[in-house]
Amino acid sequence: MTVRKILELIELVKKQIGIDNYLSKLQDYQTTIQNNSSNIVLLKEILDKTIYDLDNLIENSIPESLEKLLVGKIIPFEFENFKKQLFDLKDKNHSDYSQLYSELSNILAQMLEKMNSNIAELDKISKVIEPFKTKDFSDLQEDDNAIFGIIFNNENSINNLKSLSFELKNWDKGLFLYQQIVSNETPKAFEIIEVEQGSVEVILNLAFDVAENLVDLFKTGLETYGAYLAYKTLIHEKLLATFKNNKQLIELEEKREKLLLQNVRDTVRNEIKKQAKKGKKHEALEKKIEEVTKIVTEHIIKGNTVKLLSAPEEKEEVLEKEKEKEIYYIKSKIDYKKLDKATKQLLIKEFTTLPPEENYEKE
C-alpha cells in the first residue's frame, strides 16, 4: 500500500474502533457493570451487546484491516479469541451474579487494554509515515476539478494483465462517453495521477461536474443493488418456505427476484438519462447511455466501486454524498458474502463481460 492508502485505512479503522465508537462502548459497558454488579439481567444484556458489537466489527473487515496495518508490530486485537471467551461465558448460563460479573469484568478489561494498545500503535504509525506522504491532493485541487478514484476489488478484474487492461480500456471509453452525456465541455483525455496496489485504485483528475454526477450515479446504483442483496439475504428463503411448494407463488417470487436485479441496470440507465445535459440530441446518445450503463452496472455488481477523494473547498458538501455512497458500498460487501454459491454464479454470468480471447502463441 502507498503511504496515502495506509493513512486512509488508519483513519477508517479508528473511526470504527476509536473513542467515538467501539472503544467508548467498551468503556460504557465496563462502567455499567461496575455500578450494577449484582444485577444479573443487566450483566447478561451487556454480555450480549459485547458479542453483537464484535460481530459488527468482524463483518466490516476490521480484523483484516488491523492485520494489514499492524504487521510486524504488536499483536492485533484478537476478535475471534475474545468472541469465543464471551460465548463460553454465555453458555455457562450463570445463576450466580458474582461469578458472571467477575468473568465479564475481566474479559472487558482485557479487551479495553488490547484495543487501547492497538489504537496507540496506529497513532504511532500515522505520526511516523505522515512526513513521507508523497502526494497531497490539495496541490492538485482547483476550483473546477475533482480527484476521483476508480477502485477494482474484484479478483477477476485484477488477477491478470489481460483482465485489468480490459477493465481499464472499458472505463477509458466509458468516462469519455459519460462526459459527453453529462457535460457541455469538450471531452479530453483523463489524467492518471497514481495507481494504488493491493486492490487496484486508479486516481484521476476529472472535471468537478462529471465527478459529482458519478458519485450520484454510483450512490443510486449501489442503493438499488443493496435492495436486491437485502431481499436475497433477509427475505427470499424465509418467504419461499411459507409457500409450501405453491408453484404460482414460487413463479411470482422468481419474477420479483429477476425484476429487483434488473432494476439495478434500469435505475443506473434512468439516472444517466436524468443527468444528460439538455439539448443533447445527437443520434448516438442512447447508444452511449447504454454503454455507460453496462460499464457502471458491471462495476457495481462485481464488488468494485469509485471514490471522490477531493473537491473544491466551496463545493465540499459533495463529500457528504460520497459518505452516503460509501455506506451503501460497505453494506453491499457484507451482504454479498452471505449469498449462496448459485446466486454468486448467476451474478457473474449476467453481469460480467469477459475480455476477448487472444492466443499470442499463434502469432
C-alpha positions as CSV (number, residue, x, y, z in Angstrom):
1,M,0.0,0.0,0.0
2,T,1.1,3.6,-0.6
3,V,1.6,6.0,2.3
4,R,-1.7,7.8,1.4
5,K,-3.6,4.5,1.4
6,I,-2.2,3.4,4.8
7,L,-3.2,6.8,6.3
8,E,-6.7,6.5,4.8
9,L,-7.1,2.9,6.2
10,I,-5.9,4.0,9.7
11,E,-8.4,6.8,9.7
12,L,-11.2,4.4,8.6
13,V,-10.3,1.8,11.2
14,K,-10.0,4.4,14.0
15,K,-13.5,5.8,13.2
16,Q,-14.9,2.4,14.0
17,I,-12.8,1.3,16.9
18,G,-11.8,4.7,18.4
19,I,-13.1,6.8,21.3
20,D,-16.2,8.0,19.4
21,N,-17.3,4.5,18.6
22,Y,-16.3,1.0,19.8
23,L,-13.8,2.0,22.5
24,S,-16.4,4.3,24.0
25,K,-18.9,1.4,24.1
26,L,-16.5,-0.9,25.9
27,Q,-15.8,1.8,28.5
28,D,-19.5,2.4,29.0
29,Y,-20.1,-1.4,29.4
30,Q,-17.3,-1.6,32.0
31,T,-18.7,1.3,34.0
32,T,-22.3,0.0,33.8
33,I,-21.4,-3.5,35.2
34,Q,-19.2,-1.9,37.9
35,N,-22.3,0.1,39.0
36,N,-24.7,-2.8,38.7
37,S,-22.5,-5.8,39.7
38,S,-25.5,-7.7,41.3
39,N,-28.0,-7.2,38.5
40,I,-27.7,-10.5,36.7
41,V,-30.3,-9.4,34.0
42,L,-28.2,-6.4,33.1
43,L,-25.0,-8.3,33.2
44,K,-26.3,-10.8,30.6
45,E,-27.6,-7.9,28.5
46,I,-24.1,-6.3,28.5
47,L,-22.7,-9.7,27.5
48,D,-25.0,-9.9,24.5
49,K,-24.2,-6.4,23.4
50,T,-20.5,-7.0,23.6
51,I,-20.9,-10.0,21.4
52,Y,-23.1,-8.1,18.9
53,D,-20.6,-5.2,18.7
54,L,-17.7,-7.6,18.0
55,D,-19.7,-9.3,15.2
56,N,-20.3,-5.9,13.6
57,L,-16.6,-5.1,13.5
58,I,-15.8,-8.5,12.1
59,E,-18.5,-8.1,9.4
60,N,-16.9,-4.7,8.5
61,S,-13.5,-6.4,8.0
62,I,-11.8,-4.5,10.8
63,P,-9.7,-7.6,11.9
64,E,-8.3,-7.9,8.4
65,S,-7.5,-4.2,8.3
66,L,-5.7,-4.3,11.6
67,E,-3.7,-7.3,10.5
68,K,-2.6,-5.3,7.4
69,L,-1.7,-2.2,9.4
70,L,0.0,-3.8,12.4
71,V,2.0,-6.4,10.6
72,G,5.4,-6.9,12.4
73,K,4.2,-4.6,15.2
74,I,2.1,-5.5,18.2
75,I,-0.4,-8.4,18.0
76,P,-3.7,-7.1,16.6
77,F,-6.9,-7.2,18.7
78,E,-7.9,-10.9,18.8
79,F,-11.5,-10.7,17.7
80,E,-12.2,-14.4,17.4
81,N,-10.5,-15.2,20.7
82,F,-12.5,-12.6,22.6
83,K,-15.7,-13.7,20.8
84,K,-15.0,-17.3,21.9
85,Q,-14.4,-16.2,25.5
86,L,-17.7,-14.3,25.5
87,F,-19.7,-17.2,24.0
88,D,-18.1,-19.6,26.5
89,L,-19.2,-17.3,29.3
90,K,-22.7,-17.1,27.9
91,D,-23.0,-20.8,27.5
92,K,-22.3,-21.3,31.2
93,N,-25.7,-19.7,31.9
94,H,-24.7,-18.3,35.3
95,S,-27.2,-18.1,38.1
96,D,-24.6,-16.6,40.4
97,Y,-24.3,-12.9,39.5
98,S,-20.9,-12.5,41.3
99,Q,-19.2,-15.2,39.2
100,L,-20.7,-13.7,36.0
101,Y,-19.6,-10.2,37.0
102,S,-16.1,-11.3,37.8
103,E,-15.6,-13.1,34.5
104,L,-17.2,-10.5,32.3
105,S,-15.3,-7.7,34.0
106,N,-12.1,-9.5,33.4
107,I,-12.8,-10.0,29.7
108,L,-13.8,-6.4,29.2
109,A,-10.7,-5.2,31.0
110,Q,-8.5,-7.3,28.6
111,M,-10.5,-6.1,25.6
112,L,-10.0,-2.4,26.6
113,E,-6.3,-2.9,27.2
114,K,-5.8,-4.6,23.9
115,M,-7.9,-2.1,21.9
116,N,-6.1,0.9,23.5
117,S,-2.7,-0.6,22.6
118,N,-3.8,-1.1,19.0
119,I,-5.1,2.5,18.7
120,A,-1.9,3.8,20.3
121,E,0.1,1.8,17.7
122,L,-2.0,3.2,14.9
123,D,-1.3,6.7,16.1
124,K,2.4,6.0,16.2
125,I,2.3,4.6,12.6
126,S,0.5,7.7,11.4
127,K,3.0,10.0,13.1
128,V,6.0,8.2,11.6
129,I,4.8,7.9,8.0
130,E,2.9,11.2,7.6
131,P,6.0,13.2,6.6
132,F,6.6,10.7,3.8
133,K,3.2,11.2,2.2
134,T,4.3,11.9,-1.4
135,K,1.0,13.0,-2.9
136,D,-1.1,15.7,-1.3
137,F,-4.3,16.1,-3.4
138,S,-4.7,19.6,-2.2
139,D,-1.8,20.5,-4.5
140,L,-3.9,19.3,-7.5
141,Q,-7.2,20.7,-6.3
142,E,-8.5,23.7,-8.2
143,D,-11.9,25.4,-8.5
144,D,-13.2,23.3,-11.3
145,N,-11.9,19.8,-10.8
146,A,-12.1,16.8,-8.5
147,I,-9.8,14.0,-7.6
148,F,-11.5,10.7,-8.2
149,G,-10.7,7.0,-7.8
150,I,-11.9,4.1,-9.8
151,I,-11.4,1.1,-7.5
152,F,-11.1,-2.5,-8.6
153,N,-11.5,-5.0,-5.7
154,N,-12.9,-8.0,-7.6
155,E,-10.1,-10.6,-8.1
156,N,-11.3,-11.4,-11.6
157,S,-10.8,-7.8,-12.5
158,I,-7.2,-7.5,-11.4
159,N,-5.7,-11.0,-11.2
160,N,-4.0,-10.8,-14.6
161,L,-2.9,-8.0,-17.1
162,K,-5.4,-9.1,-19.7
163,S,-8.5,-8.7,-17.4
164,L,-7.2,-5.4,-15.9
165,S,-6.3,-3.9,-19.3
166,F,-9.8,-4.8,-20.5
167,E,-11.4,-3.1,-17.5
168,L,-9.3,0.0,-17.9
169,K,-10.0,0.2,-21.6
170,N,-13.7,0.0,-20.9
171,W,-13.5,2.7,-18.3
172,D,-11.4,5.0,-20.5
173,K,-14.1,4.8,-23.2
174,G,-17.0,4.9,-20.7
175,L,-15.7,8.1,-19.0
176,F,-15.2,9.7,-22.4
177,L,-18.8,8.9,-23.3
178,Y,-20.2,9.8,-19.9
179,Q,-18.6,13.3,-20.1
180,Q,-20.2,13.7,-23.5
181,I,-23.6,12.9,-22.0
182,V,-23.5,15.0,-18.8
183,S,-21.3,17.9,-19.7
184,N,-21.1,20.6,-22.3
185,E,-17.3,20.7,-22.0
186,T,-15.3,19.1,-24.8
187,P,-14.2,15.6,-23.6
188,K,-10.5,15.3,-23.1
189,A,-8.1,12.6,-22.1
190,F,-8.2,11.7,-18.4
191,E,-5.0,12.2,-16.4
192,I,-4.0,9.3,-14.2
193,I,-2.3,10.7,-11.1
194,E,-1.3,7.4,-9.4
195,V,-2.2,3.8,-9.3
196,E,-2.6,2.1,-5.9
197,Q,-1.6,-1.5,-5.1
198,G,-3.4,-4.5,-3.5
199,S,-6.8,-3.6,-4.9
200,V,-6.2,-1.5,-7.9
201,E,-7.2,2.1,-7.5
202,V,-6.7,4.4,-10.5
203,I,-6.7,8.0,-9.4
204,L,-8.0,10.5,-12.0
205,N,-8.2,14.3,-12.3
206,L,-11.8,14.9,-13.5
207,A,-14.0,17.9,-14.2
208,F,-15.9,18.6,-11.0
209,D,-19.4,18.3,-12.5
210,V,-18.5,14.9,-14.1
211,A,-17.2,13.6,-10.7
212,E,-20.2,14.9,-8.8
213,N,-22.6,13.2,-11.3
214,L,-20.6,9.9,-11.0
215,V,-21.0,10.0,-7.2
216,D,-24.7,10.4,-7.6
217,L,-24.8,7.7,-10.2
218,F,-23.0,5.1,-8.1
219,K,-24.9,6.1,-4.9
220,T,-28.2,5.4,-6.8
221,G,-26.9,2.1,-8.3
222,L,-25.5,0.8,-5.0
223,E,-28.7,1.7,-3.2
224,T,-30.8,-0.4,-5.7
225,Y,-28.2,-3.3,-5.7
226,G,-28.4,-3.2,-1.9
227,A,-32.2,-3.7,-2.1
228,Y,-31.6,-6.8,-4.2
229,L,-29.0,-8.1,-1.7
230,A,-31.2,-7.4,1.3
231,Y,-34.0,-9.3,-0.4
232,K,-31.8,-12.3,-1.1
233,T,-30.2,-12.4,2.3
234,L,-33.1,-11.5,4.6
235,I,-36.4,-12.3,2.9
236,H,-36.1,-14.7,0.0
237,E,-35.6,-18.1,1.7
238,K,-37.9,-17.3,4.6
239,L,-40.7,-16.3,2.2
240,L,-40.2,-19.4,0.0
241,A,-40.6,-21.6,3.0
242,T,-44.1,-20.3,3.6
243,F,-45.3,-21.0,0.1
244,K,-45.4,-24.8,0.7
245,N,-44.5,-25.6,-2.9
246,N,-47.2,-23.4,-4.3
247,K,-46.0,-23.1,-7.9
248,Q,-47.8,-19.9,-8.7
249,L,-46.3,-18.1,-5.7
250,I,-42.8,-19.5,-6.5
251,E,-43.0,-18.3,-10.1
252,L,-44.1,-14.8,-8.9
253,E,-41.2,-14.7,-6.4
254,E,-38.8,-15.8,-9.2
255,K,-40.1,-12.9,-11.3
256,R,-39.7,-10.4,-8.4
257,E,-36.1,-11.5,-7.9
258,K,-35.3,-11.0,-11.6
259,L,-37.0,-7.6,-11.6
260,L,-35.0,-6.5,-8.5
261,L,-31.8,-7.4,-10.2
262,Q,-32.9,-5.8,-13.5
263,N,-33.8,-2.7,-11.5
264,V,-30.1,-2.1,-10.8
265,R,-29.4,-1.7,-14.5
266,D,-32.6,0.2,-15.2
267,T,-32.0,2.6,-12.3
268,V,-28.5,3.4,-13.5
269,R,-29.7,4.0,-17.0
270,N,-32.5,6.3,-15.8
271,E,-30.1,8.2,-13.6
272,I,-27.8,8.8,-16.6
273,K,-30.7,10.0,-18.7
274,K,-31.7,12.4,-15.9
275,Q,-28.1,13.7,-15.8
276,A,-27.8,14.2,-19.5
277,K,-27.4,17.8,-20.5
278,K,-30.5,19.3,-22.1
279,G,-30.1,19.8,-25.8
280,K,-28.1,16.6,-26.3
281,K,-30.0,15.3,-29.3
282,H,-27.3,13.6,-31.4
283,E,-28.3,10.2,-32.7
284,A,-25.7,8.2,-30.8
285,L,-26.9,9.5,-27.3
286,E,-29.0,6.4,-26.5
287,K,-26.2,4.1,-27.6
288,K,-23.7,6.0,-25.4
289,I,-26.1,5.8,-22.4
290,E,-26.4,2.0,-22.9
291,E,-22.6,1.6,-23.0
292,V,-22.0,3.6,-19.8
293,T,-24.9,1.8,-18.1
294,K,-23.3,-1.5,-18.8
295,I,-19.9,-0.4,-17.5
296,V,-21.3,1.1,-14.3
297,T,-23.7,-1.8,-13.5
298,E,-21.0,-4.4,-14.0
299,H,-18.5,-2.4,-11.9
300,I,-21.1,-2.3,-9.0
301,I,-22.1,-5.9,-9.2
302,K,-18.5,-7.2,-9.4
303,G,-18.0,-5.5,-6.0
304,N,-15.9,-2.7,-7.4
305,T,-16.5,1.0,-6.6
306,V,-15.4,4.6,-7.1
307,K,-14.4,7.2,-4.6
308,L,-14.4,11.0,-4.6
309,L,-11.1,11.9,-2.9
310,S,-11.0,15.7,-3.2
311,A,-13.3,18.5,-4.3
312,P,-13.1,22.4,-4.4
313,E,-13.4,23.9,-1.0
314,E,-16.7,25.8,-1.8
315,K,-18.3,22.6,-3.0
316,E,-17.2,20.2,-0.3
317,E,-20.9,19.3,0.5
318,V,-20.5,16.7,-2.2
319,L,-18.2,14.8,0.2
320,E,-21.4,14.0,2.2
321,K,-22.8,12.3,-0.8
322,E,-19.6,10.3,-1.0
323,K,-20.0,9.2,2.6
324,E,-23.6,8.1,1.9
325,K,-22.4,6.2,-1.2
326,E,-19.7,4.5,0.8
327,I,-22.2,3.3,3.4
328,Y,-24.2,1.6,0.7
329,Y,-21.0,0.1,-0.7
330,I,-19.8,-1.3,2.6
331,K,-23.2,-2.8,3.3
332,S,-23.3,-4.4,-0.2
333,K,-19.9,-6.1,0.5
334,I,-21.2,-7.5,3.8
335,D,-24.4,-8.8,2.2
336,Y,-22.7,-10.2,-0.8
337,K,-20.6,-12.5,1.4
338,K,-23.9,-14.0,2.7
339,L,-25.1,-15.1,-0.8
340,D,-25.2,-18.7,-1.8
341,K,-22.9,-20.1,-4.4
342,A,-25.6,-20.3,-7.1
343,T,-26.6,-16.7,-6.7
344,K,-22.9,-15.5,-7.0
345,Q,-22.5,-17.6,-10.2
346,L,-25.7,-16.0,-11.6
347,L,-24.4,-12.5,-10.9
348,I,-21.1,-13.4,-12.7
349,K,-23.0,-14.8,-15.6
350,E,-25.4,-12.0,-16.0
351,F,-23.1,-9.0,-15.3
352,T,-19.6,-9.9,-16.4
353,T,-18.2,-9.2,-19.8
354,L,-15.1,-11.3,-20.4
355,P,-12.2,-9.9,-22.4
356,P,-11.9,-11.2,-26.0
357,E,-10.0,-14.4,-26.4
358,E,-6.5,-13.9,-27.8
359,N,-3.9,-16.6,-28.4
360,Y,-0.5,-14.9,-28.5
361,E,1.3,-18.2,-29.1
362,K,-0.2,-18.5,-32.6
363,E,1.1,-15.1,-33.7
